[in-house]
Amino acid sequence: MLSAALPRPIRRYFDNWFDAHNPPSRDAIVLHNRRLYILPTQFGYLFAIMLLFLFFAAINYQNSMAFILTFMLTSLGIISLWHTHKNLLGVTVRLQIPRPVFSGESCELKFEVSHVNNSRRFAIGIQYAGEAPVYLRLEPAGSTVAKLKIPTAHRGQFKPAGITVFTRYPTGLFHAWGWLKFDLPILIYPRPAAREKLHQSMVEQYDGQVSTSTIEGDDFAGLREHREGESLRHISWKAYAQGKGLLTKTFQGQARPTFWIDWQQLGEGSLEDKLSFMTALVLAAENQEQKYGLRLPGTTIEQAFGNAHKHACLQALATFNQADLNQELQLERI
């Protein structure tokens, strides 16, 4: 959060202080007075030093014009301080729940930024963990959406690190900022394996399962006892009229094979390689509308298909062997 030039103990102290005074939130965060901080920029410090030299020169030479210039520039600095703080005061920031991505893709963070004041807000920046900021402006009582793309390198479930909302408007003499933390999950799936390896493995999983007896299909296969809950349109009413009871017509058709994506059935390889391969199997099975289940050490997800099932399987793969689901998403520096 603070500059890396500070000694580590001091930096840790200030980081802990900021965290204690800015608790994480799942809802929108309003930048009120207790959430805003303001300090001079590097240019602001130079400006203050210049004013000090001007003041000493005016005293030394007893020059009234130098006094006037010093006081005018000082007034400019004070007014700038007020406007910089006011540019962020009352701004509301809401983070939408991020869409899950695969490792290596960019995770998009969408911020809804708004205010109810009748003034315009200019040059408001939003920054995540030292990444390049995005800038926006707000019309009177208006709102907008800011998007930040965060690179990802590791699978898992994370929480957003501290997000800085800042401004240096209007003169650049002061830097006002708010420190925001959101208690929302960022889910990163394992990177899927190559498709050619995936296709060969899937054939091995369900090779030979080509047909079955079902109530749906093309070729009539016979009758069987009716089961509770089955559609009445499949009942053989002719057999019922002959006193044979409720019988269901069955047909011979091509079955959509079902299979298990089983950790124990995979060959040798690293943990991440296996998870990557299983991720690719889940995606391929879903694309081909196959019914599949997932088996991991300590976790079993029964066979099914659909978006909810796919998400449950991918989430289980993403968080496998992850000790802390609340760790912050840190960015790797190259």
C-alpha positions as CSV (number, residue, x, y, z in Angstrom):
1,M,0.0,0.0,0.0
2,L,2.7,2.4,1.0
3,S,5.9,3.1,-0.8
4,A,8.4,0.3,-0.8
5,A,11.1,2.8,0.1
6,L,9.8,2.8,3.7
7,P,11.4,0.3,6.1
8,R,9.4,-2.9,6.3
9,P,8.3,-2.6,10.0
10,I,7.0,1.0,9.4
11,R,5.3,0.0,6.2
12,R,3.6,-3.0,7.9
13,Y,2.4,-0.7,10.8
14,F,0.7,1.7,8.4
15,D,-0.7,-1.1,6.3
16,N,-2.3,-2.7,9.4
17,W,-3.6,0.7,10.5
18,F,-5.3,1.2,7.1
19,D,-6.8,-2.3,7.2
20,A,-8.2,-1.7,10.7
21,H,-9.8,1.6,9.7
22,N,-11.1,0.3,6.3
23,P,-12.8,-3.1,6.9
24,P,-13.8,-5.2,3.9
25,S,-17.4,-4.8,2.6
26,R,-19.7,-6.8,0.3
27,D,-21.8,-3.7,-0.5
28,A,-21.1,-0.3,-1.9
29,I,-18.5,1.9,-0.1
30,V,-19.1,5.6,0.3
31,L,-16.0,7.8,0.5
32,H,-16.8,10.0,3.5
33,N,-14.4,12.1,5.6
34,R,-13.1,9.3,7.7
35,R,-12.2,7.2,4.6
36,L,-10.4,9.9,2.8
37,Y,-6.7,10.8,3.2
38,I,-4.7,13.6,1.6
39,L,-1.0,14.5,1.3
40,P,1.1,16.8,-0.9
41,T,2.5,15.3,-4.0
42,Q,6.2,15.6,-4.9
43,F,5.3,18.7,-6.8
44,G,3.3,19.9,-3.8
45,Y,6.4,19.6,-1.5
46,L,8.5,21.5,-4.0
47,F,5.8,24.2,-4.2
48,A,5.8,24.5,-0.4
49,I,9.7,24.9,-0.4
50,M,9.4,27.5,-3.1
51,L,6.8,29.5,-1.0
52,L,9.2,29.3,2.0
53,F,12.1,30.7,0.0
54,L,9.8,33.5,-1.4
55,F,8.7,34.4,2.1
56,F,12.2,34.6,3.4
57,A,13.2,36.7,0.4
58,A,10.3,39.0,1.0
59,I,11.4,39.5,4.6
60,N,15.0,40.0,3.7
61,Y,14.4,42.6,1.0
62,Q,11.3,44.1,2.6
63,N,9.5,43.8,-0.8
64,S,5.7,44.2,-0.6
65,M,5.2,42.7,-4.0
66,A,7.1,39.6,-2.9
67,F,4.8,39.3,0.1
68,I,1.7,39.7,-2.1
69,L,3.0,37.0,-4.5
70,T,3.7,34.6,-1.5
71,F,0.3,35.1,0.0
72,M,-1.5,34.6,-3.3
73,L,0.4,31.4,-4.0
74,T,-0.3,30.2,-0.5
75,S,-4.0,30.9,-1.0
76,L,-3.9,28.9,-4.2
77,G,-2.4,26.0,-2.3
78,I,-5.1,26.1,0.4
79,I,-7.9,26.3,-2.2
80,S,-6.3,23.4,-4.1
81,L,-6.3,21.4,-0.9
82,W,-10.0,21.9,-0.4
83,H,-10.9,21.2,-4.1
84,T,-8.8,18.0,-4.2
85,H,-10.5,16.6,-1.1
86,K,-14.0,17.7,-2.3
87,N,-13.4,15.9,-5.7
88,L,-13.6,12.5,-3.9
89,L,-15.9,13.3,-1.0
90,G,-19.3,11.5,-1.2
91,V,-18.3,9.3,-4.1
92,T,-19.8,5.8,-3.9
93,V,-17.9,2.7,-5.3
94,R,-19.5,-0.7,-5.8
95,L,-17.5,-3.7,-7.1
96,Q,-19.5,-6.3,-9.1
97,I,-18.8,-9.9,-8.4
98,P,-16.0,-10.8,-10.9
99,R,-16.7,-13.4,-13.5
100,P,-14.6,-16.6,-13.1
101,V,-11.6,-16.9,-15.5
102,F,-9.0,-19.5,-16.3
103,S,-5.5,-19.2,-15.1
104,G,-3.5,-17.0,-17.5
105,E,-6.5,-15.0,-18.5
106,S,-7.2,-11.4,-17.4
107,C,-9.8,-11.0,-14.6
108,E,-12.0,-8.0,-15.2
109,L,-13.1,-6.0,-12.2
110,K,-16.1,-3.8,-12.8
111,F,-16.7,-0.8,-10.5
112,E,-19.9,1.2,-10.4
113,V,-18.9,4.7,-9.4
114,S,-21.6,7.3,-8.6
115,H,-22.4,10.4,-6.6
116,V,-25.5,12.4,-5.7
117,N,-23.9,15.9,-5.7
118,N,-24.7,18.5,-8.3
119,S,-21.1,19.2,-9.1
120,R,-18.9,17.5,-11.7
121,R,-16.0,15.2,-10.6
122,F,-12.9,15.1,-12.7
123,A,-9.8,12.9,-13.1
124,I,-10.8,10.2,-10.5
125,G,-8.4,7.3,-10.8
126,I,-8.9,3.6,-9.7
127,Q,-5.9,1.4,-9.2
128,Y,-5.3,-2.2,-8.1
129,A,-2.1,-3.2,-6.4
130,G,0.3,-1.0,-8.4
131,E,-1.3,-1.8,-11.8
132,A,-1.9,1.1,-14.3
133,P,-4.9,3.0,-13.1
134,V,-8.0,3.9,-15.1
135,Y,-9.5,7.4,-15.0
136,L,-13.1,8.6,-15.1
137,R,-15.2,11.6,-14.6
138,L,-18.7,12.0,-13.1
139,E,-21.4,14.3,-14.4
140,P,-23.7,16.0,-11.8
141,A,-25.6,13.3,-9.8
142,G,-24.2,10.8,-12.4
143,S,-22.7,7.4,-12.4
144,T,-20.3,5.4,-14.6
145,V,-18.6,2.0,-14.8
146,A,-14.8,1.6,-14.6
147,K,-13.1,-1.6,-15.7
148,L,-9.8,-2.9,-14.5
149,K,-8.1,-6.0,-16.1
150,I,-6.0,-7.9,-13.7
151,P,-3.5,-10.6,-14.9
152,T,-3.8,-14.0,-13.2
153,A,-1.1,-16.7,-12.9
154,H,-2.4,-19.2,-10.3
155,R,-5.7,-21.1,-9.8
156,G,-7.7,-20.7,-6.6
157,Q,-10.3,-18.6,-4.8
158,F,-9.1,-15.2,-3.7
159,K,-10.3,-11.9,-2.3
160,P,-9.4,-8.6,-4.0
161,A,-6.4,-6.8,-2.5
162,G,-6.7,-3.2,-1.5
163,I,-8.1,-0.9,-4.2
164,T,-7.1,2.8,-4.3
165,V,-9.5,5.5,-5.5
166,F,-7.5,8.7,-5.9
167,T,-7.4,12.2,-7.5
168,R,-4.9,15.0,-7.9
169,Y,-7.4,17.4,-9.4
170,P,-7.2,20.4,-10.0
171,T,-3.6,21.5,-9.6
172,G,-1.6,18.3,-8.8
173,L,-0.3,19.8,-5.6
174,F,-2.2,17.3,-3.4
175,H,-3.0,13.6,-3.7
176,A,-6.3,12.5,-2.1
177,W,-7.2,8.9,-1.9
178,G,-9.5,6.3,-0.3
179,W,-8.5,2.7,0.5
180,L,-11.2,0.2,-0.4
181,K,-11.4,-3.5,0.4
182,F,-14.3,-5.7,-0.9
183,D,-15.3,-9.1,0.6
184,L,-16.1,-10.7,-2.8
185,P,-14.6,-13.9,-4.3
186,I,-12.3,-14.0,-7.3
187,L,-12.4,-17.5,-8.7
188,I,-9.6,-18.6,-11.1
189,Y,-10.0,-22.0,-12.7
190,P,-7.0,-24.2,-13.7
191,R,-5.7,-23.6,-17.2
192,P,-7.2,-26.4,-19.4
193,A,-4.9,-28.9,-21.2
194,A,-4.4,-29.1,-24.9
195,R,-7.5,-30.3,-26.9
196,E,-5.7,-33.1,-28.8
197,K,-4.7,-34.9,-25.6
198,L,-8.2,-34.3,-24.3
199,H,-10.0,-36.0,-27.3
200,Q,-8.0,-39.2,-27.1
201,S,-8.6,-39.5,-23.3
202,M,-12.3,-39.0,-23.7
203,V,-12.6,-41.8,-26.3
204,E,-10.8,-44.2,-23.8
205,Q,-13.2,-43.2,-21.1
206,Y,-16.5,-44.2,-22.8
207,D,-15.4,-46.4,-25.7
208,G,-18.0,-49.1,-26.5
209,Q,-21.0,-47.5,-24.8
210,V,-23.1,-46.9,-27.9
211,S,-26.7,-47.9,-27.3
212,T,-29.2,-48.3,-24.5
213,S,-32.9,-49.1,-23.8
214,T,-34.7,-45.9,-23.1
215,I,-38.2,-44.4,-23.3
216,E,-36.8,-41.9,-25.9
217,G,-35.4,-43.1,-29.2
218,D,-36.3,-44.2,-32.7
219,D,-36.8,-48.0,-32.8
220,F,-39.4,-49.8,-30.6
221,A,-37.8,-52.2,-28.2
222,G,-40.6,-53.6,-26.1
223,L,-42.7,-53.0,-23.0
224,R,-41.7,-52.8,-19.3
225,E,-43.5,-51.9,-16.1
226,H,-44.5,-48.3,-15.7
227,R,-42.5,-46.4,-13.1
228,E,-43.9,-43.6,-11.0
229,G,-43.1,-40.2,-12.3
230,E,-42.7,-41.1,-15.9
231,S,-44.7,-39.3,-18.6
232,L,-48.1,-40.7,-19.4
233,R,-47.5,-40.3,-23.1
234,H,-45.2,-43.3,-23.1
235,I,-47.8,-45.7,-21.6
236,S,-49.1,-48.4,-23.9
237,W,-52.8,-47.8,-23.6
238,K,-53.5,-50.8,-25.9
239,A,-51.9,-53.1,-23.4
240,Y,-53.8,-51.4,-20.6
241,A,-57.1,-52.0,-22.4
242,Q,-56.1,-55.7,-22.6
243,G,-55.9,-55.8,-18.9
244,K,-52.1,-56.0,-18.7
245,G,-51.7,-53.0,-16.4
246,L,-49.7,-49.9,-16.9
247,L,-46.7,-50.7,-19.2
248,T,-44.3,-48.2,-20.7
249,K,-43.1,-48.4,-24.3
250,T,-39.3,-48.5,-24.6
251,F,-37.1,-47.8,-27.6
252,Q,-33.6,-48.6,-28.8
253,G,-31.5,-45.5,-29.3
254,Q,-28.0,-44.1,-29.2
255,A,-27.0,-43.3,-25.7
256,R,-25.0,-40.3,-24.7
257,P,-22.3,-42.0,-22.7
258,T,-21.6,-41.0,-19.1
259,F,-18.3,-41.2,-17.4
260,W,-16.2,-40.2,-14.4
261,I,-13.4,-37.7,-14.4
262,D,-11.4,-39.6,-11.8
263,W,-8.1,-38.4,-10.2
264,Q,-7.1,-42.0,-9.5
265,Q,-7.3,-42.9,-13.2
266,L,-4.9,-40.3,-14.3
267,G,-1.3,-41.2,-15.0
268,E,1.9,-39.7,-13.6
269,G,2.2,-35.9,-13.5
270,S,2.4,-32.9,-11.3
271,L,-0.7,-31.8,-9.3
272,E,-1.2,-28.8,-11.5
273,D,-0.9,-30.9,-14.7
274,K,-3.5,-33.3,-13.5
275,L,-5.9,-30.5,-12.6
276,S,-5.3,-28.9,-15.9
277,F,-6.1,-32.1,-17.7
278,M,-9.3,-32.7,-15.6
279,T,-10.4,-29.1,-16.4
280,A,-10.1,-29.8,-20.1
281,L,-12.2,-33.0,-19.7
282,V,-14.9,-31.0,-17.9
283,L,-15.1,-28.4,-20.7
284,A,-15.1,-31.0,-23.5
285,A,-17.8,-33.1,-21.8
286,E,-19.9,-30.0,-21.3
287,N,-19.5,-28.9,-24.9
288,Q,-20.6,-32.3,-26.1
289,E,-23.5,-32.4,-23.6
290,Q,-22.2,-35.6,-22.0
291,K,-23.2,-36.6,-18.5
292,Y,-20.1,-36.7,-16.2
293,G,-19.0,-36.7,-12.6
294,L,-15.9,-35.6,-10.8
295,R,-13.8,-37.6,-8.3
296,L,-11.0,-35.9,-6.4
297,P,-9.3,-37.1,-3.2
298,G,-11.9,-36.2,-0.5
299,T,-14.5,-34.8,-3.0
300,T,-17.0,-36.4,-5.2
301,I,-19.5,-34.6,-7.5
302,E,-22.2,-36.9,-8.9
303,Q,-22.8,-37.2,-12.6
304,A,-24.8,-34.5,-14.3
305,F,-24.4,-31.7,-16.9
306,G,-25.3,-28.1,-17.3
307,N,-23.7,-24.7,-16.4
308,A,-24.3,-25.1,-12.7
309,H,-22.7,-28.6,-12.7
310,K,-19.8,-27.3,-14.8
311,H,-19.2,-24.4,-12.4
312,A,-19.3,-26.8,-9.4
313,C,-16.7,-29.1,-11.0
314,L,-14.4,-26.2,-12.0
315,Q,-14.7,-24.6,-8.6
316,A,-13.7,-27.9,-6.9
317,L,-10.7,-28.2,-9.3
318,A,-9.7,-24.5,-8.6
319,T,-9.8,-24.8,-4.9
320,F,-8.3,-28.3,-4.6
321,N,-5.7,-28.4,-1.8
322,Q,-6.0,-24.7,-1.2
323,A,-5.6,-24.0,2.5
324,D,-6.8,-20.4,2.6
325,L,-9.8,-19.3,0.5
326,N,-9.6,-15.8,1.8
327,Q,-6.1,-14.9,0.7
328,E,-5.7,-11.8,-1.4
329,L,-5.0,-11.9,-5.1
330,Q,-1.4,-10.7,-5.4
331,L,0.1,-9.8,-8.7
332,E,3.5,-11.2,-9.8
333,R,6.1,-8.7,-10.8
334,I,8.4,-9.6,-13.7
